[in-house]
Amino acid sequence: MPSPPAKWNGHCEFTGERICNKKIIGARNIVNSSLPYDYVGHGTHTASTAAGRPVKGANVFGNANGTATGMAPYALLAIYKVCGVFGCVESDILAGMDVAVDDGVDVLSLSLGQPATSFFEDGIAVGAFSAIQTGIFVSCSAGNSGPFYGTLANETPWILTVGASTIDRKIEAVT
C-alpha cells in the first residue's frame, strides 16, 4: 500500500498492538474518549466490504470457495466511530462527518441511516451536503428495512444510496 497522501491531516487513536498502518491510516472515536474499537463487528464488516484486500480461499463452511474482496481493495481507510452501544446520536454522526472532512478524506461511506424525513431535518443529508461542497463523494446504505415502500434510508439526491448486491456464488442447503 502507498503512504497516505500529503493532504492527509488525520491521526490514529489506536494504541498497543492495534495501530494504524498503510491500509488503515486513521481511526477516531467521536462517541466518547475510549479507543475506536469495533465491539459489535458492523464497522469492520462494512470496511471490508468497501475496501477489503483480496482474500483467496474464502468460503462459508467449505461452500462457495473463492476470492473475497472489497469494492475498492487499494483504497486507504480512515475509520470514525460515531455509534455507541446504545445506538447512534445524530450529533455524533455529524461531528464524525465534519472531522473526516477536516482530516482530508476523499470519500465518505456511511453504513447507517434513519427513517426518511425532510432533507433539512436529516443530519446525514446535511452533513453530506456540506461534504460534497468540498468535493468529497458521499455514499450511504439504503437501509435494512425493505423491500417495502417507504423503507429507503438516505434518499437525498446528493448521496449515492447503495442497496443489496449479488455475488457469483450460490450456497444451497440440502436437508
CORTA-V193463 format. One record per residue. N is the residue number from 1. SS is DSSP state (h for helix, s for strand, l for the rest). OMEGA is omega in radians with two decimals (* if undefined). Layout:
N;SS;OMEGA
N;SS;OMEGA
//
This chain:
1;l;3.09
2;l;3.05
3;l;3.09
4;l;3.13
5;l;-3.11
6;l;-3.11
7;l;-3.06
8;l;-3.13
9;l;-3.05
10;l;3.07
11;l;-3.06
12;s;3.12
13;l;3.06
14;l;3.05
15;l;3.10
16;l;-3.09
17;l;-3.12
18;l;3.12
19;l;3.07
20;l;-3.09
21;l;-3.14
22;l;3.04
23;l;3.07
24;s;-3.03
25;s;3.12
26;s;3.08
27;s;-3.09
28;s;3.06
29;s;-3.14
30;l;-3.02
31;l;-3.11
32;l;-3.05
33;l;3.13
34;l;-3.14
35;l;-3.05
36;l;3.13
37;l;3.12
38;l;-3.06
39;l;-3.12
40;l;3.06
41;l;-3.10
42;h;3.14
43;h;3.11
44;h;3.12
45;h;-3.09
46;h;3.07
47;h;3.13
48;h;3.07
49;h;-3.12
50;h;-2.95
51;h;-3.12
52;l;3.09
53;l;-3.13
54;l;3.08
55;s;-3.14
56;s;3.09
57;s;3.10
58;s;3.13
59;s;3.06
60;s;-3.11
61;l;3.11
62;l;3.14
63;s;3.05
64;s;-3.14
65;s;3.14
66;s;3.12
67;s;3.08
68;s;3.10
69;l;3.07
70;l;-3.11
71;l;-3.13
72;l;-2.98
73;l;3.12
74;l;3.11
75;l;3.03
76;l;-3.08
77;s;2.91
78;s;-2.99
79;s;-3.12
80;s;3.13
81;s;-3.10
82;l;3.14
83;s;3.11
84;s;-3.10
85;l;-3.07
86;l;3.08
87;s;-3.05
88;s;3.09
89;l;-3.06
90;h;-3.14
91;h;3.09
92;h;3.10
93;h;3.12
94;h;3.12
95;h;3.11
96;h;3.11
97;h;3.12
98;h;3.13
99;h;3.13
100;h;3.10
101;h;3.13
102;h;3.13
103;h;3.10
104;l;3.09
105;l;3.06
106;l;-3.08
107;s;2.96
108;s;3.09
109;s;-3.08
110;s;3.08
111;l;3.09
112;l;-3.13
113;l;-3.13
114;l;3.09
115;l;-3.11
116;l;3.09
117;l;3.09
118;l;-3.09
119;h;-3.10
120;h;3.09
121;h;-3.08
122;l;-3.09
123;h;3.13
124;h;3.10
125;h;3.14
126;h;3.11
127;h;3.12
128;h;3.12
129;h;3.09
130;h;-3.13
131;h;-3.11
132;h;3.08
133;l;3.11
134;l;3.09
135;l;3.14
136;l;3.08
137;s;-3.11
138;s;3.10
139;s;-3.13
140;s;3.08
141;s;3.11
142;l;3.13
143;l;-3.09
144;l;-3.06
145;l;-3.04
146;l;0.24
147;l;-3.06
148;l;3.10
149;l;3.08
150;l;-3.10
151;l;-3.14
152;l;3.02
153;l;3.07
154;l;-3.10
155;l;3.13
156;l;-3.05
157;l;3.14
158;l;3.07
159;l;2.96
160;s;-3.12
161;s;-3.01
162;s;3.10
163;l;-3.10
164;l;3.09
165;l;-3.13
166;l;3.05
167;l;-3.10
168;l;3.14
169;l;3.14
170;l;3.10
171;l;-3.13
172;l;3.03
173;l;3.12
174;l;-3.13
175;l;*
//
